[in-house]
Each structure stands twice: as C-alpha cells, then as structure tokens.
Amino acid sequence: MYILIIACDSKVSIEEFCERAIKIILKYIWFTDHIDFNQAGYGYGYYNARKFFSEFNNAKEKYQEKSIF
C-alpha cells in the first residue's frame, strides 16, 4: 500500500506519484488531501478541491489497473 499526502509545497503531481507506485510494484495507492484553516498557516488558501479531484479522477481513469483511493 502507498499512502500519499499532497502538501501545498509538493512539486510532484498525482500522476507522477502513480508512475512511481507502478515502478515499485504497488497494488494500492491512497491519496489524502489537506486543508489549512489557520489563516497564519503556511498552506492557508492553497487548497483547490476542483484541481485536486480533477487530477485524482484523471489518474483513476488512466491507471485503472491500480486501486487508487
């Protein structure tokens, strides 16, 4: 199992994570997102649900042979 937390400072896309998971032969890939409600927090205002779920759904479609959650 591969569990990923996408951080606001991550330079890696969901697709890149999937490619890496395939290379190291993982059967399941889990993604979690993070939203910062603290206005003083580093990641405040970063979260974009539409972008995250668009990328996530594209990866699920492209990598159907993997179990992506």
C-alpha positions as CSV (number, residue, x, y, z in Angstrom):
1,M,0.0,0.0,0.0
2,Y,1.2,3.5,-0.8
3,I,-0.4,6.4,1.2
4,L,0.3,9.9,-0.1
5,I,-0.5,13.3,1.4
6,I,-0.3,16.0,-1.1
7,A,1.2,19.1,0.6
8,C,1.0,22.6,-0.6
9,D,4.7,22.7,-1.2
10,S,4.7,19.5,-3.2
11,K,6.2,19.7,-6.7
12,V,5.0,16.2,-7.6
13,S,1.7,15.6,-9.4
14,I,-0.7,12.8,-8.6
15,E,0.2,11.2,-12.0
16,E,3.9,11.2,-11.1
17,F,3.1,9.5,-7.8
18,C,1.1,6.9,-9.7
19,E,4.0,6.3,-12.1
20,R,6.4,5.8,-9.1
21,A,3.9,3.4,-7.4
22,I,3.8,1.3,-10.6
23,K,7.6,1.2,-10.9
24,I,7.9,-0.1,-7.3
25,I,5.0,-2.5,-7.9
26,L,2.4,-1.3,-5.5
27,K,-1.1,-2.7,-5.8
28,Y,-2.9,0.1,-3.9
29,I,-2.4,3.8,-3.9
30,W,-4.2,6.1,-1.4
31,F,-4.2,9.9,-1.7
32,T,-5.3,12.2,1.0
33,D,-5.6,16.0,0.8
34,H,-5.1,18.6,3.4
35,I,-6.7,21.9,4.0
36,D,-5.4,24.5,6.4
37,F,-8.0,26.6,8.2
38,N,-5.4,28.5,10.2
39,Q,-5.0,31.9,8.4
40,A,-1.5,32.1,9.7
41,G,-0.6,28.6,8.4
42,Y,1.8,28.1,5.6
43,G,-0.8,26.3,3.4
44,Y,-3.7,28.6,4.1
45,G,-5.6,29.5,0.9
46,Y,-3.8,26.9,-1.1
47,Y,-6.3,24.0,-1.3
48,N,-8.2,23.8,-4.6
49,A,-10.7,21.0,-4.4
50,R,-11.6,21.2,-8.1
51,K,-7.9,20.9,-9.1
52,F,-7.2,18.0,-6.7
53,F,-10.3,16.0,-7.7
54,S,-9.7,16.6,-11.4
55,E,-6.2,15.3,-11.1
56,F,-7.3,12.5,-8.9
57,N,-10.1,11.4,-11.2
58,N,-7.9,11.6,-14.3
59,A,-5.4,9.3,-12.6
60,K,-8.1,6.8,-11.6
61,E,-9.2,6.7,-15.2
62,K,-5.6,6.4,-16.6
63,Y,-4.4,3.8,-14.1
64,Q,-7.5,1.6,-14.0
65,E,-5.3,-1.4,-13.3
66,K,-4.4,0.0,-10.0
67,S,-6.6,0.5,-7.0
68,I,-6.5,4.3,-6.4
69,F,-8.3,5.7,-3.4
